[in-house]
C-alpha cells in the first residue's frame, strides 16, 4: 500500500481558525455579536461603487491595485509605493511569514494574540513563540525577553483582539527601537480606526525600516464579507511581499468597494462616534450587573466572569434567548465572553439578558 502524501512541517500543528458563530438552530433572527462586525454596514457610496463594478465581472482586475493604493495614500498621507493590498489583513500577515520566516526561524506573538499569527507562522514552517501579557495587555518587556537570534517577526495588535486593550505610543516606540535590526515588528491595526487621531503605527514605519503596519476594511468600513486589507512598510519590504502576492488577489468589486470606503470619511466618523458612545454604555451596564471588562479601544468588550463555568453558562443562556457572542477559551481567556458593540437595540438587549442571568435587576434605561 502506498503512503499518503506528507505535508510540510508545521502544517499538522495548525488548529484551523474558528470564526464567530452566526446562526442558532431554530432561531430565524438571532442577534449576532460574535465577529466584531460594524452593525451599520458599509456606506451608501460603497454600495453604489460595488453595484457599478458588477458590469466588469468579465474583466480581470488590475494587478497593481494602483487606484486603491492611491486612495489609501491620499487619505492617510502615505506614499502609494509603501502600500500593498490583500484579501483581508490576514493575507498580508501570511505574506510576511511566507517571505521572512521559515524552518528554524521563530515568530513571536503574545499570550492572547490573534490566532492567525500562530497559524501563519506554522504554515511557513516557522516556530511560533508565545510570550506572556500583563493583565491582558501586551508587554514590550516580555516580547524583548522572548527575542533570540532566530526571531524574524513579532506580531502585536493595537488595539488588541480579543482583549480590546491598547499599548501607548511611547511603549510601542520603545519596542521598535529595542528590537534587533533583523526582526520585523508587525503592528496589526485592524481596529485602529476606532481610536480618535491614531495612525495605527504609520509614523513608526517612517522611523524604523523593520516596522510594518497592517490594516483592514472588515471592521469600521463594514466590508468583512468582501475580505480586503492593506499593509504599509518601506518600499523594499513591499517589493519583497509583492513577489509572493498572487497577481489577481483582489477582484474588481473588492477594489471598487474599498476605494469608495476609504474616501468616505464621514461614514467612518459616524461609525466611530456611535461605537464610542455605545461601547461606553455597554461596558458600564455590564459592570452594574457584576460583569467587569478592561477599557476597550475597539468595537467590542471582553466581559469577565467568575470562572469558565459561569462564562459558558451565560453564553448558553444568551443563545437560548437568540443572542450570539464569542467564547474565547481558545485565546486562553476561558472565563470571558467577547461581545461586539452592536446597534443600540442590540446593546440594550444583551445587557438586559446578562442582567437577568446574573440576577442583577439593574435599570436598563
C-alpha positions in Angstrom: 0.0 0.0 0.0 1.4 3.4 -1.0 1.9 6.0 1.7 -0.2 9.2 1.8 1.5 12.4 0.7 3.2 14.1 3.7 2.5 17.8 4.3 5.2 20.3 5.1 6.5 20.5 8.7 4.2 22.6 11.0 1.0 22.1 8.9 -0.5 19.4 11.1 0.2 21.5 14.2 -2.3 24.1 12.9 -5.7 24.2 14.7 -8.0 25.6 11.9 -9.3 29.1 12.6 -12.8 29.2 14.1 -14.8 32.2 13.1 -17.6 33.6 15.3 -20.9 31.7 15.1 -23.6 33.3 13.0 -26.6 31.0 13.5 -28.6 29.4 16.2 -30.6 26.4 15.2 -34.3 27.1 15.3 -33.8 30.9 15.6 -34.5 33.0 12.5 -33.4 36.5 13.6 -30.6 35.9 16.0 -28.6 38.9 17.2 -25.0 38.3 16.1 -22.4 39.9 18.4 -19.7 37.4 17.8 -17.5 38.7 14.9 -16.8 42.4 15.6 -18.8 43.4 12.5 -19.9 47.0 12.0 -23.7 46.9 12.7 -24.3 49.8 10.4 -22.6 48.1 7.4 -20.8 49.9 4.6 -21.8 53.4 3.4 -24.2 54.1 0.6 -21.3 55.2 -1.5 -19.7 51.8 -1.2 -22.9 50.0 -2.2 -23.1 52.2 -5.3 -19.5 51.5 -6.2 -20.0 47.8 -5.7 -23.1 47.8 -7.9 -21.3 49.7 -10.7 -18.4 47.1 -10.5 -20.8 44.3 -11.5 -20.6 45.5 -15.1 -16.9 44.5 -15.1 -17.3 40.9 -13.9 -15.9 39.5 -17.1 -12.7 41.6 -16.9 -9.6 40.7 -15.0 -8.8 43.2 -12.2 -5.6 45.3 -12.3 -2.6 43.6 -10.8 -1.1 46.7 -9.2 -4.1 47.9 -7.3 -3.0 51.4 -8.2 -6.3 53.2 -7.7 -6.9 51.8 -4.3 -3.3 52.3 -3.2 -3.5 56.0 -4.4 -6.8 56.4 -2.5 -5.3 55.0 0.7 -2.2 57.1 0.3 -4.3 60.3 -0.2 -6.5 59.7 2.9 -3.7 58.6 5.2 -0.9 60.8 3.8 1.2 57.8 2.7 3.3 57.1 -0.4 1.3 54.6 -2.5 4.6 52.8 -3.2 4.7 51.9 0.5 1.3 50.1 0.4 0.3 46.6 -0.5 -3.3 45.3 -0.7 -4.5 41.8 0.1 -7.6 39.6 0.8 -8.0 41.0 4.3 -5.1 41.8 6.6 -4.9 38.1 7.2 -3.3 37.7 3.7 -0.7 40.4 4.5 0.2 38.5 7.7 0.6 35.3 5.6 2.8 37.2 3.1 5.1 38.4 5.9 5.5 34.9 7.3 6.0 33.4 3.9 8.6 36.0 2.9 10.5 36.4 6.1 10.2 33.2 8.2 10.7 29.5 7.6 12.2 26.3 9.2 14.5 27.2 12.1 13.0 30.7 12.4 10.9 32.0 15.3 7.8 34.2 15.2 6.7 35.9 18.4 3.1 36.5 19.3 1.6 37.4 22.7 -0.4 35.2 25.1 -3.9 36.4 24.0 -2.9 37.5 20.5 -4.9 36.9 17.3 -4.7 33.2 16.3 -3.7 33.9 12.7 -0.2 34.9 13.8 0.5 31.3 15.0 -1.3 29.7 12.1 0.6 31.8 9.5 3.9 31.1 11.2 3.3 27.3 11.2 2.1 27.4 7.6 5.5 28.9 6.7 7.4 26.2 8.6 8.5 28.6 11.3 8.2 28.1 15.1 5.6 30.3 16.9 6.8 31.6 20.2 4.2 32.8 22.7 5.2 35.4 25.3 3.0 36.5 28.3 0.8 39.5 28.6 0.3 41.6 31.7 -3.3 41.8 32.8 -4.5 41.1 29.3 -2.2 43.8 27.8 0.8 43.5 25.5 4.1 43.8 27.4 7.2 45.2 25.5 9.5 43.7 28.1 8.0 40.2 27.7 8.5 40.5 24.0 12.1 41.6 24.2 12.8 38.8 26.7 11.5 36.4 24.1 13.7 37.6 21.2 16.5 35.3 20.1 18.9 35.2 17.2 16.3 33.1 15.5 13.4 35.6 15.8 12.3 37.0 12.5 8.9 38.5 13.2 7.0 40.0 16.1 3.2 40.4 15.8 1.1 42.7 18.1 -2.4 44.0 17.5 -3.0 47.5 18.8 -5.8 47.8 19.8 -5.7 44.1 20.6 -8.2 41.3 19.8 -9.8 39.8 21.8 -8.9 41.9 24.8 -9.6 45.4 23.4 -6.6 46.8 25.3 -4.1 49.2 23.8 -0.4 49.9 24.2 0.7 53.6 24.2 2.9 55.1 21.5 5.9 55.5 23.8 5.8 51.8 24.7 5.5 50.7 21.1 8.2 53.1 20.1 10.5 51.6 22.8 9.8 48.2 21.5 10.6 49.1 17.9 13.8 50.9 18.9 14.9 47.9 21.1 14.3 45.1 18.6 17.4 43.8 16.6 17.5 45.0 13.0 16.8 41.5 11.7 13.4 41.4 13.4 10.3 42.8 11.8 7.8 44.3 14.1 4.3 44.0 12.7 1.7 46.4 14.1 -1.8 44.9 13.4 -4.1 47.9 13.2 -7.4 46.1 12.4 -9.2 48.3 15.0 -7.1 51.4 14.6 -10.0 53.4 13.1 -11.9 53.1 16.4 -9.3 55.3 18.2 -9.6 59.0 17.6 -6.5 60.6 15.9 -4.5 57.3 15.9 -2.4 56.5 12.9 -2.1 52.7 13.7 1.7 52.9 13.7 2.3 54.6 10.3 4.7 57.1 11.9 6.8 54.3 13.2 7.1 52.8 9.7 8.6 56.1 8.7 11.1 56.0 11.5 12.1 52.3 11.5 12.9 50.2 8.4 11.8 47.0 10.2 8.3 48.1 11.2 5.2 47.1 9.2 1.6 48.1 9.7 -1.4 46.1 8.6 -5.0 47.4 8.3 -8.4 46.0 7.3 -11.6 47.1 5.6 -13.5 44.4 7.6 -14.2 46.4 10.7 -15.2 50.0 10.7 -15.7 50.1 6.9 -18.3 47.3 7.2 -16.7 45.1 4.4 -16.0 41.9 6.3 -17.8 39.9 3.6 -15.5 41.2 0.8 -12.1 40.4 2.5 -9.9 43.5 1.8 -6.9 44.6 3.7 -3.7 46.5 3.2 -0.2 46.9 4.6 2.3 49.8 4.9 6.0 49.3 5.0 9.2 50.6 3.5 9.3 50.2 -0.3 12.0 47.5 -0.1 9.7 45.4 2.1 6.7 46.0 -0.1 8.8 44.9 -3.1 9.5 41.6 -1.3 5.9 41.0 -0.3 4.7 41.6 -3.9 6.9 38.8 -5.1 4.7 36.3 -3.1 1.4 38.0 -3.7 -0.8 36.5 -6.4 -1.3 38.9 -9.3 -5.1 38.8 -9.1 -5.6 38.5 -5.4 -8.3 41.2 -5.3 -11.3 41.4 -7.6 -12.7 44.5 -9.4 -15.6 44.5 -6.9 -13.3 44.4 -3.9 -11.1 47.2 -5.3 -14.1 49.5 -6.2 -15.8 49.0 -2.8 -12.6 49.6 -0.8 -11.7 52.7 -2.7 -15.2 54.2 -2.1 -15.0 53.1 1.6 -11.6 54.7 2.3 -12.7 58.0 0.7 -16.0 58.2 2.7 -14.6 59.8 5.8 -17.9 61.0 7.0 -19.2 57.4 7.4 -16.1 56.4 9.3 -16.5 59.3 11.7 -20.2 58.5 12.3 -19.4 54.8 13.0 -16.6 55.7 15.3 -18.8 58.1 17.3 -21.6 55.7 17.6 -19.3 52.9 18.6 -17.6 55.0 21.3 -20.9 56.0 22.8 -22.4 52.5 22.8 -19.2 50.8 23.9 -19.1 53.1 27.0 -22.8 52.4 27.7 -22.4 48.6 27.3 -19.3 48.4 29.5 -21.0 50.5 32.3 -24.2 48.5 32.0 -22.3 45.2 32.3 -20.3 46.5 35.3 -23.5 47.4 37.0 -24.6 43.8 36.6 -21.4 42.5 38.2 -19.5 41.8 34.9 -16.3 43.8 34.6 -14.2 44.5 31.5 -11.0 46.2 30.7 -11.2 49.6 29.0 -11.8 48.7 25.3 -10.4 50.7 22.4 -12.0 48.6 19.8 -15.6 47.7 18.8 -16.2 45.0 21.4 -15.9 44.5 25.2 -14.3 41.5 26.8 -16.7 40.6 29.6 -15.1 38.8 32.5 -17.0 36.2 34.6 -16.0 34.4 37.9 -14.8 31.3 36.1 -15.2 29.2 32.9 -18.4 27.6 34.1 -20.1 30.9 34.6 -19.0 32.3 31.3 -20.2 29.2 29.4 -23.5 29.2 31.3 -24.0 32.8 30.4 -23.2 32.1 26.7 -25.8 29.2 26.7 -28.4 31.5 28.3 -27.8 34.2 25.7 -28.1 31.7 22.9 -31.3 30.4 24.3 -32.6 34.0 24.0 -31.3 34.4 20.4 -28.1 36.3 21.1 -24.7 35.1 19.8 -21.4 36.3 21.5 -17.9 34.8 21.3 -16.3 32.4 23.7 -12.6 33.0 23.9 -11.2 30.0 25.7 -9.0 29.3 22.6 -7.3 32.6 23.4 -6.6 31.4 27.0 -9.4 33.5 28.4 -11.9 30.8 29.4 -13.7 33.0 31.9 -14.5 35.6 29.3 -17.0 36.3 26.6 -16.2 38.8 23.8 -19.2 40.9 23.0 -19.3 43.0 19.8 -20.7 46.5 20.2 -23.9 46.3 18.0 -26.5 48.9 17.4 -28.3 50.4 20.4 -31.1 47.9 20.5 -28.6 45.0 20.5 -26.5 46.5 23.2 -29.6 47.0 25.4 -30.8 43.5 24.7 -27.5 41.8 25.6 -27.1 43.9 28.7 -30.6 43.2 29.9 -30.2 39.4 29.3 -26.9 39.3 31.2 -28.6 41.2 34.0 -31.3 38.5 34.0 -28.6 35.8 34.1 -26.8 37.5 37.0 -30.0 38.3 38.7 -28.9 42.0 39.0 -32.2 43.6 38.1 -30.4 46.9 37.2 -32.2 49.7 35.3 -31.7 49.3 31.6 -32.6 52.9 30.8 
